[in-house]
Amino acid sequence: MTAALVESVEKLIREVKALKQAAQKPPRDAWSPREVAHKLGLPYDTVLDRINDGTIGHILVGKHKLVPDAELQRFLAPGIQKAAS
């Protein structure tokens, strides 16, 4: 086997292990603003601005803001495009 092929196989093995591990974790109910920013590909400050202006709903846990998964789905729903038929 060539070095490139061995590297590709090892990368694939790591990805499969990561997927198996992720599949064993319980589903998330809420996300931190930083996680939301990462998931949406937006700057952290933009997500905080949308949380603070009420565009993205949140809950407070102590001093920490969390975005419920249902709220994240609601925020994303208007941007979902229907598949062309």
C-alpha positions in Angstrom: 0.0 0.0 0.0 1.2 3.5 -0.7 1.6 6.0 2.1 -1.3 8.1 0.7 -3.6 5.1 0.7 -2.6 4.1 4.3 -3.2 7.7 5.4 -6.6 7.8 3.7 -7.6 4.5 5.4 -6.5 5.7 8.8 -8.4 8.9 8.3 -11.5 6.9 7.4 -11.1 4.7 10.5 -10.9 7.8 12.7 -14.0 9.3 11.1 -16.0 6.1 11.6 -14.9 5.9 15.2 -16.1 9.5 15.7 -19.4 8.8 14.1 -19.9 5.7 16.3 -19.1 7.8 19.4 -21.5 10.6 18.3 -24.3 8.1 17.7 -24.0 6.9 21.3 -24.5 10.3 22.8 -28.0 11.4 23.8 -29.6 14.1 21.6 -28.9 17.7 22.7 -31.7 19.8 24.0 -29.9 23.2 24.1 -26.8 24.8 22.8 -24.4 27.6 24.0 -24.2 30.7 21.9 -20.7 29.7 20.8 -22.0 26.3 19.7 -24.8 28.0 17.8 -22.3 30.2 16.1 -20.2 27.2 15.1 -23.3 25.3 13.8 -24.5 28.2 11.7 -21.1 29.4 10.5 -21.8 32.8 12.0 -19.6 35.0 14.1 -20.1 34.6 17.9 -20.9 38.3 18.3 -23.6 38.1 15.6 -25.3 35.2 17.5 -25.1 37.1 20.8 -26.6 40.2 19.0 -29.5 38.0 17.7 -30.0 36.5 21.1 -30.0 39.9 22.8 -32.4 41.5 20.3 -34.8 38.5 20.6 -34.4 37.1 17.1 -33.0 33.9 18.6 -34.8 32.9 21.7 -32.9 31.6 24.7 -33.2 30.4 28.3 -31.1 31.5 31.2 -29.4 28.9 33.4 -27.8 31.0 36.1 -25.9 33.6 34.1 -25.5 31.3 31.1 -27.6 31.7 28.0 -28.7 28.6 26.2 -30.5 28.3 22.9 -33.1 25.4 23.0 -32.8 23.1 20.0 -36.4 23.7 19.1 -35.7 27.5 19.0 -32.7 26.9 16.8 -34.9 24.9 14.4 -37.6 27.7 14.5 -34.9 30.3 13.6 -33.7 28.2 10.7 -37.1 27.2 9.3 -37.8 30.3 7.2 -34.5 29.8 5.3 -35.3 26.3 4.3 -35.6 26.1 0.5 -38.0 23.6 -1.1 -36.3 21.2 -3.5 -36.9 21.9 -7.2 -39.4 19.4 -8.7 
